Amino acid sequence: MTEQNAGRVSLRGVSKVYADGTRAVDKVNLEIEPGEFVIMVGPSGCGKSTSLRMLAGLEEISEGEIVLDGEVINDLGPGDRDIAMVFQDYALYPHMTVEQNIGFALKLAKVPKDERKKMVHEAARVLELTDLLHRKPGRLSGGQRQRVAMGRAIVRRPKLFLLDEPLSNLDAKLRVQMRGEISEIQNRLGITTFYVTHDQVEAMTMADRVAVIDRGVLQQFAAPQEIFERPANMFVAAFTGSPAMNLLEGKLQSRHSKTVLTVGSSEVELPAEYLSRNPRIRTYLEETIAVGIRPKDLQLTGQAPEPHLLGFKGELESVEMLGFETVVYLGVDATPARSAAATRTDEEEIGSRLSSGAAARLAARVEADAKPKVGEGATLAVDIEKLRFFDLSDGLAIYG
């Protein structure tokens, strides 16, 4: 198949407000470049599927506008938007062959039979479905049905390709395989793609840029690595990563002309050169803030940490041997951090990662050959350069 006339998509202050006043989507702004693969991710009920349905024309927009290649498409029906969509349940016609399913939209558009056949066979070649063209969906595997659904969409050569949780019905092994296949196909064809999922692993491994949404509000829109390394707020920090970022309450104090960070019974000095590179931290002296630590940045050690490391002593509460790595959970005497901006919904959706309590436990990813045992005392340490700080009043990250 040839390169697509990839579309530029703009969502400008787009909202969806239902009759009872519920704001399912609240003033979302997104600029999607031609040929870009964007994934919107968030917990259940966050507004991601509603956003996709508004793009598709299946849901009316309450506020704002959607622009496709310079044209406002708010009032255009789904069939007039030059958009193709793959649904969660694939929606294949069981009585039709693979060839007939892929070519059905072309037939409705009255594309000549010979041209239609050529386009279908080219799509089948790209999706490795050529040998299955005469089968019906009932004789296909889940992954094959997924590719047929994609073929039916891309054969139309749309400006915009929409995918609504397309891998949720597949088993774990097939999901991993299909992640790679979808990414490869999208990259090869250059179709502008908007994909929604609740699975942050899908988002982080497949997308050019990730849009994290919560309660209808866009939290961050950036490349996957930036989302992971520099989360915009505590929600993004807690939602991304597996295990998620550890969030603990900490206090910055000035002692004898030195700046000391205290987290529970653990403390470390923040040197002058560190503070000069991170001047905003000084504005939080004598205040309680949230300290974020990625599990991959914690080192399991049996000795006292070096001066530039923040160390935590405790008892190993759980050990998960995964073969390629080991995940340990250390009970510490610090307090889990929870932003004043967090809601009950946050706690229910992402569990204790944002919950408050009297004690905390740290998750750490350590080497596979580590042999920790539950009940043992241990020390976890992190370099201060790996720490992330958040304002507890609004949950926003403290950078610069």
C-alpha positions in Angstrom: 0.0 0.0 0.0 1.2 3.5 -0.7 1.8 6.3 1.8 -1.4 7.7 3.3 -2.6 11.3 3.0 -2.0 11.4 6.8 -4.2 13.9 8.6 -3.3 16.6 11.1 -5.8 16.5 14.0 -6.6 19.3 16.5 -8.8 19.0 19.5 -9.4 22.6 20.7 -11.1 22.9 24.1 -13.2 19.8 23.4 -15.7 18.9 26.2 -18.5 16.4 26.6 -21.2 17.4 29.1 -24.2 15.1 29.7 -27.7 16.2 30.6 -27.1 15.6 34.3 -24.1 18.0 34.2 -21.4 15.3 34.2 -18.3 16.5 32.4 -17.0 13.3 30.9 -14.4 15.2 28.9 -13.3 18.7 30.1 -11.6 21.2 27.7 -9.1 18.8 26.1 -6.5 20.3 23.8 -4.4 18.0 21.6 -2.4 18.6 18.5 -1.7 15.4 16.6 0.9 15.6 13.8 0.4 13.9 10.4 1.4 10.2 10.6 1.7 10.3 14.4 0.7 7.4 16.6 -1.0 8.9 19.7 -2.4 6.7 22.6 -4.8 8.1 25.2 -4.5 6.2 28.4 -6.3 6.4 31.8 -8.3 4.4 34.3 -11.9 3.3 33.7 -14.4 6.1 33.2 -11.7 8.7 32.6 -13.1 10.0 29.3 -10.7 8.3 26.8 -13.4 6.3 24.9 -15.7 9.4 24.9 -12.9 11.4 23.4 -12.4 8.8 20.6 -16.1 8.6 19.9 -16.3 12.4 19.5 -13.4 12.1 17.0 -15.3 9.5 15.2 -18.6 11.5 15.1 -20.4 8.9 17.3 -20.7 11.3 20.2 -21.8 14.9 20.0 -19.4 17.6 21.1 -20.7 19.9 23.8 -17.9 22.5 23.6 -14.8 23.2 21.4 -14.0 22.0 18.0 -12.3 19.1 16.2 -10.2 20.1 13.2 -9.0 17.6 10.5 -6.5 19.0 8.0 -7.8 22.5 8.5 -11.5 21.6 8.4 -13.8 21.8 11.4 -15.6 18.5 11.4 -17.9 18.9 14.5 -21.1 18.7 12.4 -20.0 16.0 9.9 -21.4 12.5 10.3 -19.1 9.5 10.8 -19.2 8.6 7.2 -18.1 12.0 6.0 -15.0 12.4 8.2 -12.5 10.3 6.3 -11.9 8.3 9.5 -11.7 4.5 10.0 -12.3 2.8 13.3 -11.5 -0.6 14.8 -13.8 -1.5 17.6 -13.0 -3.5 20.7 -15.2 -6.5 19.6 -13.9 -6.3 15.9 -17.5 -6.2 14.6 -16.8 -8.7 11.7 -19.6 -10.1 9.6 -19.6 -13.9 10.5 -21.2 -14.9 7.2 -18.6 -13.1 5.1 -15.1 -14.3 4.2 -12.0 -12.4 5.2 -11.9 -10.9 1.7 -15.5 -9.8 1.8 -15.1 -8.3 5.3 -12.1 -6.2 4.3 -13.7 -5.0 1.1 -17.2 -4.4 2.4 -16.7 -0.6 2.9 -15.3 -0.3 -0.6 -18.3 -2.2 -2.0 -20.6 0.2 -0.3 -18.6 3.1 -1.8 -19.1 1.5 -5.2 -15.4 1.0 -5.9 -15.1 -1.0 -9.1 -14.7 -4.7 -8.5 -11.2 -5.1 -10.1 -9.9 -2.1 -8.1 -11.6 -3.3 -5.0 -9.9 -6.7 -5.3 -6.5 -5.1 -5.8 -6.9 -2.9 -2.8 -8.1 -5.8 -0.6 -5.3 -8.1 -1.7 -2.7 -5.3 -1.0 -4.1 -4.8 2.5 -4.1 -8.5 3.1 -0.4 -8.7 2.0 0.5 -6.0 4.5 -1.4 -7.7 7.3 -0.2 -11.2 6.3 -3.7 -12.4 5.6 -3.3 -13.5 2.0 -3.7 -17.2 2.8 -6.8 -16.6 4.9 -8.9 -14.5 2.4 -11.4 -17.3 1.8 -11.9 -18.2 5.5 -14.8 -16.9 7.6 -14.2 -15.2 11.0 -15.3 -18.3 13.0 -12.2 -20.2 11.7 -9.7 -17.4 12.7 -7.7 -16.9 15.9 -8.2 -13.8 18.0 -5.1 -12.2 16.5 -6.2 -13.0 12.9 -9.6 -11.5 13.6 -7.9 -8.4 14.9 -5.9 -8.0 11.7 -9.0 -8.5 9.6 -10.7 -5.6 11.5 -7.6 -3.5 10.9 -7.6 -4.4 7.2 -11.2 -3.4 6.8 -10.2 0.0 8.2 -6.9 0.7 6.5 -8.1 -0.5 3.0 -10.1 2.7 2.8 -6.8 4.8 3.2 -8.3 7.1 5.7 -6.8 10.3 7.0 -7.3 9.1 10.6 -7.3 5.7 12.1 -9.1 5.1 15.5 -8.6 2.1 17.7 -10.8 1.5 20.8 -9.0 -0.9 23.2 -8.4 -3.3 20.3 -6.3 -5.8 22.3 -8.5 -6.2 25.4 -10.1 -9.4 24.2 -6.7 -11.2 23.6 -4.7 -13.3 25.9 -1.5 -12.0 27.4 0.9 -13.6 24.9 -1.1 -12.5 21.9 -1.4 -9.0 23.2 2.4 -8.7 23.3 2.6 -10.0 19.7 -0.2 -7.7 18.4 1.4 -4.7 20.1 4.4 -5.1 17.8 2.3 -5.9 14.7 0.1 -2.8 15.1 3.1 -0.6 15.7 4.9 -2.0 12.6 1.8 -1.6 10.4 1.1 2.0 11.6 4.7 3.0 11.0 4.9 1.4 7.6 1.6 3.0 6.4 2.1 6.4 8.1 -1.6 6.7 9.0 -2.3 9.2 11.7 -3.6 7.0 14.6 -5.5 7.7 17.8 -5.7 4.7 20.1 -7.3 4.4 23.5 -6.5 1.9 26.2 -6.5 1.5 30.0 -3.2 -0.5 29.7 -0.3 1.8 30.3 2.2 -0.8 29.1 0.5 -0.6 25.6 0.7 3.1 25.7 4.3 3.3 26.8 5.6 0.7 24.3 3.6 1.6 21.2 3.0 5.4 21.0 5.0 8.2 19.6 3.3 10.4 22.2 1.0 9.5 25.2 -2.0 11.5 26.4 -2.7 10.6 30.1 -6.3 11.5 31.1 -8.1 11.4 34.4 -11.7 12.4 35.2 -12.0 14.0 31.8 -9.0 16.3 32.2 -5.8 15.8 30.2 -3.0 15.4 32.7 0.1 15.2 30.4 0.8 14.8 26.6 4.4 13.8 25.9 6.7 11.1 24.6 6.6 7.9 26.6 10.1 8.4 28.1 9.2 11.9 29.2 6.0 10.7 30.8 8.0 8.1 32.7 11.0 10.2 33.6 9.3 13.6 34.2 5.6 13.0 35.2 3.7 16.2 35.3 1.9 15.4 38.5 1.3 12.7 41.2 -1.5 11.0 39.2 0.8 10.5 36.2 3.6 9.3 38.4 1.4 6.8 40.2 -0.4 5.6 37.1 2.6 4.9 34.9 5.3 2.3 35.5 5.1 -1.3 36.8 5.4 -1.3 39.8 4.3 2.3 40.0 6.4 5.2 41.4 6.8 5.1 45.2 5.3 8.3 46.6 6.3 9.2 50.2 5.9 12.3 52.3 9.2 14.2 52.9 10.3 17.4 54.5 13.0 19.9 53.4 14.8 21.6 56.3 17.7 24.0 56.7 20.3 22.8 59.3 23.5 24.7 59.9 23.5 26.2 56.4 22.7 22.8 54.9 19.5 21.6 53.2 18.4 18.2 54.4 15.6 16.1 53.0 13.9 13.9 55.6 11.6 11.0 54.7 10.4 9.1 57.8 13.5 8.3 59.7 15.7 8.5 56.6 17.5 11.7 55.6 20.1 13.0 53.1 21.8 16.3 52.5 21.1 18.0 49.2 24.4 19.6 48.1 24.7 23.2 46.9 25.4 22.2 43.3 22.3 20.0 43.3 20.2 22.9 44.6 21.6 25.3 42.0 20.4 23.0 39.3 17.0 22.6 41.0 16.4 26.1 42.5 12.6 25.6 42.9 13.2 23.1 45.7 14.5 25.9 47.9 11.0 27.5 47.9 9.7 24.5 49.8 12.0 24.7 52.8 10.2 23.7 56.0 7.3 22.3 54.0 6.1 18.8 53.5 6.2 17.6 49.9 5.9 14.3 48.1 9.0 12.5 47.2 8.8 10.1 44.1 11.1 7.2 43.6 10.9 4.8 40.6 11.3 1.1 41.7 14.1 0.7 39.1 16.2 3.4 40.8 16.3 1.7 44.2 19.3 -0.5 45.0 19.2 -3.4 47.4 22.1 -3.1 49.8 23.2 -4.6 53.1 25.4 -1.7 54.1 25.0 1.9 55.0 24.3 4.1 51.9 26.9 6.6 50.6 26.4 10.3 51.3 24.6 11.0 48.0 22.1 8.2 48.5 18.8 8.3 50.5 18.6 5.0 52.3 15.6 3.2 53.8 15.9 0.4 56.3 13.1 -2.0 56.9 11.8 -5.6 56.6 11.0 -7.3 53.4 7.3 -7.9 53.3 7.0 -9.5 49.8 9.3 -10.9 47.2 8.3 -11.6 43.6 10.7 -13.7 41.5 10.0 -12.9 37.8 13.0 -14.8 36.3 14.5 -11.7 34.5 14.3 -9.6 37.6 13.1 -9.7 41.2 10.6 -7.2 42.7 10.9 -6.6 46.5 8.6 -4.7 48.8 10.2 -3.2 51.9 8.2 -1.9 54.8 9.5 1.5 56.0 8.5 4.0 58.6 7.6 6.7 56.2 4.2 8.0 55.3 2.6 7.5 51.8 2.0 10.8 50.0 -1.4 11.8 48.8 -2.1 15.0 47.0 -4.9 17.3 48.3 -6.1 17.4 44.7 -6.6 13.6 44.7 -10.1 12.2 45.0 -11.8 9.1 46.3 -12.0 7.9 42.6 -8.2 8.1 42.3 -7.7 5.9 45.3 -10.2 3.3 44.0 -8.7 3.3 40.5 -5.0 3.0 41.3 -5.2 1.5 44.7 -3.0 2.4 47.6 -0.5 4.2 45.4 -2.1 7.5 46.2 -3.7 6.5 49.5 -2.8 7.9 52.9 -1.8 5.8 55.9 0.6 5.5 58.9 3.2 3.4 57.2 4.5 2.7 53.7 6.3 0.1 51.7 8.7 0.6 48.9 8.7 -1.4 45.7 12.1 -2.0 44.1 13.2 -3.8 41.0 16.4 -5.6 41.7 18.7 -8.0 39.8 17.3 -11.5 39.1 20.2 -13.2 41.0 19.4 -11.4 44.2 18.2 -13.8 46.8 16.1 -11.7 49.3 13.8 -13.5 51.7 10.5 -12.3 53.2 11.1 -11.2 56.8 14.7 -10.3 56.3 16.0 -6.9 57.2 17.3 -4.9 54.2 18.3 -1.5 53.1 17.1 0.2 49.8 18.9 3.2 48.6 18.4 5.8 45.8 20.7 8.4 44.3 19.3 11.9 45.0 19.6 12.7 41.3 16.8 10.1 40.7 14.3 11.7 43.2 11.2 13.5 41.9 9.4 16.1 44.0 5.7 17.1 44.0 3.7 19.8 45.6 1.1 18.2 48.0 -1.4 21.1 47.6 -2.0 20.5 43.9 0.0 17.3 43.1 2.1 19.1 40.5 5.7 18.2 39.9 8.5 20.5 41.1 11.0 20.9 38.4 13.7 23.5 37.7 
